């Protein structure tokens, strides 16, 4: 068992996770994540039909990806937005309603600015506002335009 731990620590080329998120409306989600949540676009790229097919990702459909990060740092996690024009997921109100990736957690030095942006953009806050968690920080729960839950934690 100890061997698998050391293998995992040494076999990865990067020290962060890159997460791909399929959204129904790329512009609306990009606006939400950059102008409300505060992420920064660091790059983007397009996958053509041939590469989509070769990789098995789309079976031959081209797509464009917008890469967002919390910090413009080469070791920061990437949040990759892309759209295929799919309809929005059925509305959900709690994380236990289906399997799979359900939420992300973002940590802020202060929640004041992001709470104000949520209000300015009429984003519904799902938690009591704000909830004080056991370590004394504030917690706010919202959903993105496609219903992905987002925990915001900070002072």
C-alpha positions in Angstrom: 0.0 0.0 0.0 2.8 2.4 0.8 4.2 1.9 -2.7 1.0 3.2 -4.4 1.1 6.3 -2.3 4.7 7.1 -3.4 3.9 6.2 -7.0 1.0 8.7 -7.0 3.1 11.4 -5.5 5.8 11.0 -8.2 3.9 10.1 -11.4 2.0 13.3 -12.0 3.4 16.0 -14.3 1.4 18.8 -12.7 0.4 19.4 -9.1 -3.1 20.6 -9.9 -6.4 19.4 -11.2 -7.9 20.7 -14.4 -11.7 20.4 -14.4 -13.9 20.4 -17.5 -17.4 21.8 -17.1 -20.1 21.5 -19.9 -22.4 24.4 -19.7 -25.6 25.2 -21.6 -24.7 28.8 -22.4 -21.0 29.6 -22.6 -21.4 33.4 -22.5 -23.7 33.3 -19.5 -21.4 30.9 -17.6 -18.3 32.9 -18.5 -20.0 36.1 -17.2 -21.0 34.4 -14.0 -17.6 32.9 -13.2 -15.6 36.0 -14.2 -17.9 38.9 -13.2 -19.6 37.4 -10.2 -17.4 34.7 -8.8 -14.1 36.5 -9.7 -12.2 33.9 -11.7 -9.8 35.1 -14.4 -9.6 33.8 -18.0 -6.0 32.7 -18.5 -6.3 31.1 -21.9 -8.5 29.2 -24.3 -8.3 26.7 -27.1 -10.3 24.9 -29.7 -10.5 21.1 -30.3 -11.3 20.4 -34.0 -13.5 17.6 -35.3 -10.6 15.2 -35.9 -9.1 15.6 -32.5 -12.5 15.4 -30.8 -13.0 12.0 -32.6 -9.4 10.7 -32.0 -9.6 11.5 -28.3 -13.0 9.9 -27.9 -14.3 13.1 -26.2 -17.0 14.1 -28.7 -17.0 11.5 -31.5 -16.1 14.2 -34.0 -17.7 17.5 -32.7 -15.5 20.5 -32.5 -15.6 22.7 -29.4 -14.0 25.7 -27.8 -12.7 25.9 -24.2 -12.3 28.9 -22.0 -9.8 28.2 -19.2 -10.4 30.1 -15.9 -8.3 30.2 -12.8 -8.5 31.8 -9.4 -5.0 33.1 -9.8 -3.0 33.5 -13.0 -0.4 31.0 -11.8 0.9 28.1 -13.7 0.2 25.8 -10.8 -3.3 26.9 -10.1 -6.2 24.6 -10.8 -8.0 25.1 -14.1 -11.8 25.4 -14.5 -12.5 24.8 -18.2 -15.8 25.9 -19.6 -17.2 24.6 -22.8 -20.7 24.3 -24.4 -22.4 22.1 -26.9 -25.7 23.9 -26.7 -27.3 21.3 -24.5 -30.4 22.2 -22.5 -29.9 23.0 -18.8 -30.0 20.2 -16.3 -33.2 19.7 -14.4 -33.4 22.1 -11.4 -32.0 20.7 -8.2 -32.1 22.2 -4.7 -29.6 20.1 -2.7 -26.3 18.2 -3.5 -27.7 14.8 -2.7 -30.1 14.7 -5.6 -27.8 13.0 -8.1 -24.4 11.4 -8.4 -21.3 12.9 -9.9 -19.4 16.1 -9.3 -21.9 18.2 -7.5 -20.1 21.3 -6.2 -16.9 23.3 -5.9 -15.6 25.1 -2.9 -13.9 28.5 -3.3 -12.0 30.2 -0.5 -11.9 34.0 -0.2 -10.0 36.2 2.2 -13.3 38.1 2.6 -16.8 37.3 1.3 -17.9 40.9 1.3 -17.1 41.7 -2.4 -18.5 38.5 -3.8 -21.7 38.7 -1.7 -22.2 42.2 -3.1 -21.6 40.9 -6.7 -24.1 38.1 -6.1 -26.7 40.7 -5.0 -25.9 43.1 -7.9 -26.4 40.2 -10.4 -29.6 38.9 -8.6 -28.0 35.5 -7.9 -30.0 33.6 -5.3 -28.2 32.7 -2.1 -29.3 29.3 -1.0 -27.8 29.3 2.5 -28.6 31.4 5.4 -26.7 34.6 4.7 -24.1 34.1 5.8 -23.8 30.9 7.7 -21.0 30.8 10.3 -19.2 27.5 10.1 -17.4 25.8 13.0 -14.0 27.4 12.3 -15.5 30.9 12.5 -15.5 31.7 8.8 -18.6 32.6 6.8 -20.2 30.3 4.3 -22.5 31.1 1.3 -24.0 28.6 -1.1 -25.1 29.5 -4.6 -25.6 27.8 -8.0 -24.1 28.7 -11.4 -26.4 29.2 -14.4 -26.6 25.4 -14.9 -27.2 24.5 -11.3 -23.7 23.5 -10.2 -23.5 24.3 -6.5 -20.7 26.6 -5.3 -19.6 26.9 -1.7 -18.0 30.3 -0.9 -16.0 30.3 2.3 -14.1 33.3 3.8 -14.0 35.9 6.5 
